[in-house]
Amino acid sequence: MVFIHLRINHLLGLLSLLKKFKSTSNPELRILLLGLDNAGKTTILKKLASEDVTHITPTQGFNIKSVQSPGFKLNVWDIGGQRKIRPYWRNYFENTDVLIYVIDSADKKRFAETSVELNELLNEEKLMGVPLLIYANKQDLINAVSA
């Protein structure tokens, strides 16, 4: 995996970063959004798609959205992060161009759990060579740990 460590202050910054990964021969990127439940993956997906985020429910399975941006298209796969769903994450690794791992930076009690899951992803053969962005979400909360 290629590691990316950046502070992204808004989703437009995320879009401009993702543009750098597109190839000129294939203007589509398959993005996999993973992280523990309640990390904010679906909110990020909906914000990327310019959708309303006032009513978000836990993902029971997965969500897929195609987001058009000038010059390229993002096919974003948001996979649920509940413990019972995590063993199925590996079913979505194939053909992933970029992995975004979302962490709830305000939920300190789950840092050890999210670290275990991230380490498992780092050892996945199908993800070798796939750029990884660790997204420290919920930075706006008072108890958030800074990225």
N, C-alpha and C positions, 0 to 999 in steps of 0.2 A: 504494500500500500504506500501511496505517496501521502505524506501528512501536510495538511494546510492548517496553519494557526494564524488566524486573523481576527481582529475585532470588526464585526460588521454591525454598523449602527442602525441599519435599516435594510429592508428587503431589496431595495434597488441595488444596494451594494452586493447583495447575494447574487442577484441577476447578472451584474457586470462581472463578478468573479466566475460564474458558471459559463459565461460566454467564452472565456479563455480556454475552456475544455472542449469546445466544439471543434470538429474537424471541418475543413472546407468541403470535403467530399460527402460528409453526412451532417447536415445541419440540425439533426435531432440528437438530443441527449436523454438517456434513460437514467433517472435519478431515483435512488432508493433512500427513503426517509425512515430511519430506525431510531429507537430509543425506548426507555421505559414508558409505561402508561402514565399519562398526565404530564409528560414532558413538554407538550405543545406542538407536536408534529402536525396534527390536523389544522391547527390555527395557522402555522407557517404555510401549509399547503393552500389554505383558503385565502390567505393574504397574497400569496404569489399569484393566485387566480383572480384577484380583485373581488373576492366574494365576502359576504357579510360574515362576521365572526362573533356575533352576539350570542348565538346559541350553538355551542359545540357539544356533541355527545361523544362518549368514549367509542373508539373505533373497534368494532367487533369483526375483525377480519382485515380488510384493506380498503383503501380509497385510491382511485387513479384519476389524475387530472392531466390534461394536456394544456400547457401554457404557451401561448404564442408570444414571442418577443421579436423585435426587428432583427431579421437575419437568422433566427433559429427557433426551434421548438423544444420545449421541455416536456417529457413524459415522466411525471412524478408519481411514484408509488409510495403511498403512506401506509405502512403496515402497523397494525395494533401492537402495543407494547405490554399487554397483560402477560403475566407469567405463563399462562396456559397456551398463549399464542406464540411465544418466543421460539419454541422448537421448530416452528414452521417458517421462520425467517429465511432459512437456507433455501427454501423453495423459490425464492425471489432473487437470488444472487446472480443467476445467469444473465449475461448481457448487460450488467450494470456498468454505466459509464462513470458515475460519481455516487459515492455513499455519503450521506449527511447523517451524522449521529447526533441526536438532540438530547441535551442534558438539561434538566430543570435545575438551574443554578441556585434556586432558593430552597431546594429540598435536601438539606445536608444529610438527613437521616438515610437517604438512599444513595449517597455517593459510592459506598462500597459495592452495592448491588449493581449500579450502572457501570462501575469499573470492571466488574466480573464479566458483564455482558459485552462490553467493548473489547476486552481482552480476548474473548472467544471469537469475536468478529475479526480481530487482527490476525488470528491463526487460521482463518478460513482460506483454503486453497483457491476457491473460486473468486475470492476478492483480492488476491495478490495482484498488485499493479494498479488497482482501482484507487483513484484519488479519494481521500477521506477528509471531510470537513467536520470537525467537532463544533457543534453550534451550542454555545452556552446561552440557553434561552432564559427568559424572565429576568433579565438584568434590571428591569425597571422596578422590581420589588425591593423593599428596604432590606430584607434579610438575604439578598442574593450575594453569592460569592463572586467576586469579579473574575472575568475571563483572564 
